[in-house]
Amino acid sequence: MTNSFHRTTGKKYLQKWAFAIRFSLLAFALFLPAALYAQLRINEVSQGASGSKEYVELVVVGTRTCSDSCADLRGWIIDDNNGWLGAGSGQGIATGCSRFASDANWSCVPYGSIILIYNDGDPNPAITQPDDPTDSDHDHVYILPASSAYFERHTSSPVSPSMVNYVYPATGFINGGDWSTLSLNNNGDAFIVTSPSDLSQAYHSFGYGNLTNFAAADIFLATSGSAKVYYLADDQYNNVASWVAGSAPAEETPGLPNTPANATWINAMLAPVNGTVNTDIYDCVTNGHSYFFNDQNLTVAGLYKDTLATVAGCDSIITLHLNVTFPASHDSTITSCSTVIYMGNPYSSTTDIHDTLHSYQGCDSIYNTVHIVIGGANPVMVSDTLTGCGHVTYNSVDYTTTTFIGDTLQTVAGCDSVFQSIYIIVYPVQAANISDTVTGCRGLVINDHVYDTTTITSDTLFSVHGCDSVYRNLAVIILPADTVTITPADTAICPRNSVKLKASGAPQLTWLGFTAPDSLTVTPGSTTTYYIVGTSLNGCTDTAAATVTVEDFVLTLSASPDTLVLTDDVFTLITSGNFPYDVLLWYPQYIFPRQHVYAQQLVADETRKYTVIAQSQAAGCKDTAAITVRVSEDPYSLMPNAFTPNGDGLNDYIFPVSTKPFTVEKFIIFNRWGNQVYDYATGDKKGWDGNYKGVPAAQAVYAYYLIVNFANGKSVSRKGNITLLRSWQ
């Protein structure tokens, strides 16, 4: 029945609905205006509050019609001043340009969309939204860094100085953009949008500052760009009175309209065209059947559209979301010893029940089969035997004599099925007594119990069946043993020295590994333990041990923070040893009033050798250590005077050097025009690589200013000149 509805009633419904739409849209479509040509306009340009936190915001401008609602931006060029607004040096002309890549992402960008492009080398913190180069969240805001693969860049054109009649190249672009082609000069620069249909003039341009050909700009503001944001306050993008030179970051609005009037203009372009009606239908059909739609019998799941058009050309679209279901079978089994209640019905005998489930759209989807099995008892006989001494306990009953009992077990379903026969055997307990004696020296372990004095104890033995049968009365006799000692018990000596060990305490003494009598003189090469065994008259033995530690005492002397210090630096001499030790003497003695301390603190005055003598505490072994601390007169010669950044791995960076550890507080470099070409705070921590704004700087003399802090607390500032040398083929 479900499929019959789709083939008949569904068709009539769609035909009536389509006729109504065609009739209702006919009059409206007659009055729709022709589509206006799409435009890409500048909406906001920001220098950022500091550094190069720059971005530009563009708006896709156009009037939506039934047949035109988006712009093709592929090949549109974006650039800073290229020479059109001032061709000489100092006019902010960055080498190269960027353009929208030939990517489907840009083939149809809806009118009213905002495109935010920012410098990812120094991101502006006012941009809090995540990157969205494809408008994946459909908010009509594209956010992407200048280096995105959705851009292409030209690395050599334009170049400063340029020409006021400069023409962009059509070829030579490579994948990926770069903000260095767009970077803005604080003193004066511009932002230019150029259509691929005319590469010889700006489609829309904005300029500021000291541009010499400012009259060529669509919009020009004389205010310089440092910490400035320029934005359109309404919809009059070619009216200079509609533009504001604001302060960054207070007036920055990246990815958003700039003012309420600006928002009204942008939102108006996003409004859909009146007269268009789109409808979605969701339905299903089971596999093997068809669904009639748009004069077709459909059997495959998918999206199908029927377009209804008015005289004015505004399409109204019906979209069918067709789902094809594949019925599945599911089997289950219910077993019981008696009647089963299923779906409210009783079943007292084995049977099969078939049930059909449906999808949420009414299509059959699952055929369920339930097998009900009513099982009777199938008795099985099993036997078992239990044994015990004197008694056996089974099912909480105590049996003292051999007997036979029967028990009934059940299956999981509760049906009696197993009958068990239990044979209980009770073995009698027959006790007997025996006596025994055991002897040991100092102590014995019997049945996991330690005996250290003479006593009598009882032990129980067992028969083959595990029943107590024999009780043993055991006399435990503990014999005394003489205690053996070695003098000295443990001692320490210096390498190559000897010590005499003397043993006593038993009538018979034996050194393990030696044939000596009670006394033994040893000269071990390393720490060694010696053992003596003493035997009493009753045959009991005792063992003693003595360890002779060989103290190969090694004394070391170190200087902190280093063996190279500056004049008037405070440094510390520190002793250490591999055994506990005492300091005896420091040399030169006149420098050290405290002769027995482990560390000495001094003020550096001249290069000198220091010596210390110490001895180990246990054996009195002596050792001497010495160290020379050098005092540097001038560690502050910090800057090389030239470097050659040619990529050969030698002198490719310019950076301060010193014989002492230091940290850089400030390090900046300027060219002869006063432009800052390097700042340690924001640049490469290895130093300046000779590049300025992404291109090699010219061979010339540059000025630097440097502040460093040394580990001794001394701060040193330097300023001077360095020479950048290049070797050209």
VENPE-V197210 format. One record per backbone hydrogen bond with DSSP energy under -1.0 kcal/mol. CO is the residue of the C=O (numbers start at 1). NH is the residue of the N-H. If there is no record, write none. Layout:
((CO	NH) (CO	NH))
This chain:
((1	5) (2	6) (3	7) (4	8) (5	10) (8	12) (9	13) (10	14) (11	15) (12	16) (13	17) (14	18) (15	19) (16	20) (17	21) (18	22) (19	23) (20	24) (21	25) (25	29) (28	31) (29	32) (39	61) (41	59) (43	232) (44	57) (45	230) (46	55) (50	53) (52	54) (54	119) (55	46) (56	117) (57	43) (57	44) (58	115) (59	41) (60	112) (61	39) (68	65) (69	111) (71	109) (73	76) (76	100) (77	194) (78	98) (79	192) (85	213) (87	162) (97	154) (98	78) (99	152) (100	75) (101	103) (103	106) (104	107) (106	73) (109	71) (110	113) (113	60) (114	142) (115	58) (116	144) (117	56) (118	146) (119	122) (124	127) (126	128) (132	135) (132	143) (135	138) (140	114) (142	116) (143	132) (144	118) (145	148) (148	151) (148	177) (150	101) (151	176) (152	99) (153	174) (154	97) (158	96) (163	166) (174	153) (178	181) (179	182) (179	183) (186	225) (187	210) (189	208) (191	206) (192	79) (193	203) (193	204) (194	77) (195	198) (199	168) (204	193) (205	219) (206	191) (207	221) (208	189) (213	216) (214	217) (219	207) (221	209) (225	228) (227	248) (228	47) (229	246) (230	45) (231	244) (235	237) (236	239) (239	242) (240	243) (242	233) (244	231) (246	229) (247	251) (249	252) (253	256) (259	263) (260	264) (261	265) (262	266) (263	267) (264	268) (265	269) (273	276) (279	319) (281	321) (283	323) (285	325) (286	289) (291	298) (296	293) (298	291) (302	322) (304	320) (306	318) (308	316) (310	313) (314	310) (316	308) (317	279) (318	306) (319	281) (320	304) (321	283) (322	302) (323	285) (325	287) (328	367) (330	369) (332	371) (334	373) (336	375) (340	347) (342	345) (345	342) (347	340) (351	372) (353	370) (355	368) (357	365) (359	362) (363	359) (365	328) (366	357) (367	330) (368	355) (369	332) (370	353) (371	334) (372	351) (373	336) (380	419) (382	421) (384	423) (386	425) (388	427) (392	399) (394	397) (397	394) (399	392) (403	424) (405	422) (407	420) (409	417) (409	418) (411	414) (415	411) (417	380) (418	409) (419	382) (420	407) (421	384) (422	405) (423	386) (424	403) (425	388) (427	390) (432	471) (434	473) (436	475) (438	477) (440	479) (441	443) (444	451) (446	449) (449	446) (451	444) (455	476) (457	474) (459	472) (461	469) (463	466) (467	463) (470	461) (471	434) (472	459) (473	436) (474	457) (475	438) (476	455) (477	440) (479	442) (485	504) (487	502) (491	549) (493	551) (494	497) (499	522) (501	520) (502	487) (504	485) (508	535) (510	533) (511	514) (518	503) (520	501) (522	499) (528	548) (530	546) (531	512) (532	544) (533	510) (534	542) (535	508) (536	539) (540	536) (542	534) (544	532) (546	530) (547	491) (548	528) (549	493) (550	552) (551	553) (556	576) (558	574) (560	572) (563	630) (565	632) (566	569) (569	604) (571	602) (572	560) (573	600) (574	558) (576	556) (580	617) (582	615) (585	613) (587	611) (588	591) (598	575) (600	573) (602	571) (604	568) (608	629) (610	627) (611	587) (612	625) (613	584) (613	585) (614	623) (615	582) (621	616) (623	614) (625	612) (627	610) (629	608) (630	565) (632	567) (636	638) (638	657) (641	723) (643	725) (644	646) (651	644) (654	688) (661	711) (663	709) (666	707) (667	680) (668	705) (669	677) (669	678) (670	703) (671	674) (675	671) (678	669) (679	683) (684	687) (688	654) (690	697) (692	695) (695	692) (700	724) (702	722) (703	670) (704	720) (705	668) (706	718) (707	665) (707	666) (708	716) (709	663) (710	713) (714	710) (716	708) (718	706) (720	704) (722	702) (723	643))
